[in-house]
Amino acid sequence: MAWTPPTKLTVIVSFICVVLGLILLIELIWGVMGFYSVLPVLTFLEPNLSSYDVWLVIGLFLMFFAWFLMILGVRVKGL
């Protein structure tokens, strides 16, 4: 399969998702920056998930989305 360089928009959006995901995950796991208390409480009507778990899933989704977008940008021509 041919390799094509991703467009600038794909790289920028992917980089922003990686940065936001890393900041969120680093803050949730190690509490380095101290803004976890500023994040709103999210439960999504699921009694088994705490707000910490929901934010962790959001951070993991951002990391996955950035990876997936970069893979699509490399594999699909013009993306």
C-alpha positions as a Markdown table, in Angstrom:
| # | Residue | x | y | z |
|---|---|---|---|---|
| 1 | Met | 0.0 | 0.0 | 0.0 |
| 2 | Ala | 1.3 | 3.4 | -0.9 |
| 3 | Trp | 2.5 | 5.9 | 1.7 |
| 4 | Thr | 1.3 | 9.5 | 1.4 |
| 5 | Pro | 2.3 | 12.3 | 3.8 |
| 6 | Pro | -0.6 | 13.5 | 5.8 |
| 7 | Thr | -1.9 | 17.1 | 5.3 |
| 8 | Lys | -1.1 | 19.9 | 7.7 |
| 9 | Leu | -4.6 | 19.9 | 9.1 |
| 10 | Thr | -4.4 | 16.2 | 9.9 |
| 11 | Val | -1.1 | 16.7 | 11.7 |
| 12 | Ile | -2.3 | 19.8 | 13.6 |
| 13 | Val | -5.5 | 18.1 | 14.8 |
| 14 | Ser | -3.7 | 14.9 | 15.7 |
| 15 | Phe | -1.1 | 16.9 | 17.7 |
| 16 | Ile | -3.8 | 18.9 | 19.5 |
| 17 | Cys | -5.6 | 15.6 | 20.5 |
| 18 | Val | -2.3 | 14.1 | 21.7 |
| 19 | Val | -1.4 | 17.1 | 23.8 |
| 20 | Leu | -4.9 | 17.3 | 25.4 |
| 21 | Gly | -5.0 | 13.6 | 26.0 |
| 22 | Leu | -1.6 | 13.5 | 27.6 |
| 23 | Ile | -2.3 | 16.6 | 29.8 |
| 24 | Leu | -5.5 | 15.0 | 30.9 |
| 25 | Leu | -4.0 | 11.6 | 31.6 |
| 26 | Ile | -0.9 | 12.9 | 33.3 |
| 27 | Glu | -3.1 | 15.1 | 35.5 |
| 28 | Leu | -5.5 | 12.2 | 36.4 |
| 29 | Ile | -2.8 | 9.7 | 37.1 |
| 30 | Trp | -0.1 | 11.8 | 38.9 |
| 31 | Gly | -1.9 | 15.0 | 39.8 |
| 32 | Val | 1.1 | 17.1 | 38.8 |
| 33 | Met | -0.7 | 20.3 | 37.6 |
| 34 | Gly | -3.4 | 20.4 | 40.2 |
| 35 | Phe | -6.4 | 21.2 | 38.0 |
| 36 | Tyr | -8.3 | 18.0 | 38.6 |
| 37 | Ser | -10.5 | 19.8 | 41.1 |
| 38 | Val | -11.5 | 22.3 | 38.3 |
| 39 | Leu | -12.8 | 19.6 | 36.0 |
| 40 | Pro | -16.6 | 19.3 | 36.1 |
| 41 | Val | -18.2 | 16.2 | 37.6 |
| 42 | Leu | -19.3 | 13.8 | 34.8 |
| 43 | Thr | -21.2 | 10.7 | 35.5 |
| 44 | Phe | -23.4 | 10.2 | 32.3 |
| 45 | Leu | -26.1 | 8.4 | 34.4 |
| 46 | Glu | -23.8 | 5.4 | 35.0 |
| 47 | Pro | -23.7 | 4.5 | 38.7 |
| 48 | Asn | -20.6 | 2.3 | 38.3 |
| 49 | Leu | -18.3 | 5.0 | 36.8 |
| 50 | Ser | -17.0 | 7.8 | 38.9 |
| 51 | Ser | -16.0 | 11.2 | 37.5 |
| 52 | Tyr | -12.4 | 10.1 | 37.5 |
| 53 | Asp | -13.2 | 7.1 | 35.3 |
| 54 | Val | -15.2 | 9.2 | 32.8 |
| 55 | Trp | -12.3 | 11.7 | 32.5 |
| 56 | Leu | -9.9 | 8.8 | 32.1 |
| 57 | Val | -12.0 | 7.4 | 29.3 |
| 58 | Ile | -12.1 | 10.8 | 27.6 |
| 59 | Gly | -8.3 | 11.1 | 27.8 |
| 60 | Leu | -7.8 | 7.6 | 26.4 |
| 61 | Phe | -10.3 | 8.3 | 23.6 |
| 62 | Leu | -8.3 | 11.5 | 22.7 |
| 63 | Met | -5.1 | 9.5 | 22.5 |
| 64 | Phe | -6.7 | 6.8 | 20.4 |
| 65 | Phe | -8.4 | 9.4 | 18.1 |
| 66 | Ala | -5.0 | 11.1 | 17.5 |
| 67 | Trp | -3.4 | 7.8 | 16.6 |
| 68 | Phe | -6.3 | 6.8 | 14.4 |
| 69 | Leu | -6.4 | 10.1 | 12.6 |
| 70 | Met | -2.6 | 10.0 | 11.9 |
| 71 | Ile | -2.9 | 6.4 | 10.6 |
| 72 | Leu | -5.8 | 7.5 | 8.3 |
| 73 | Gly | -3.7 | 10.6 | 7.2 |
| 74 | Val | -0.9 | 8.3 | 6.2 |
| 75 | Arg | -2.9 | 5.6 | 4.5 |
| 76 | Val | -5.7 | 7.6 | 2.8 |
| 77 | Lys | -4.5 | 9.9 | 0.1 |
| 78 | Gly | -5.6 | 13.5 | 0.6 |
| 79 | Leu | -6.7 | 13.3 | 4.2 |
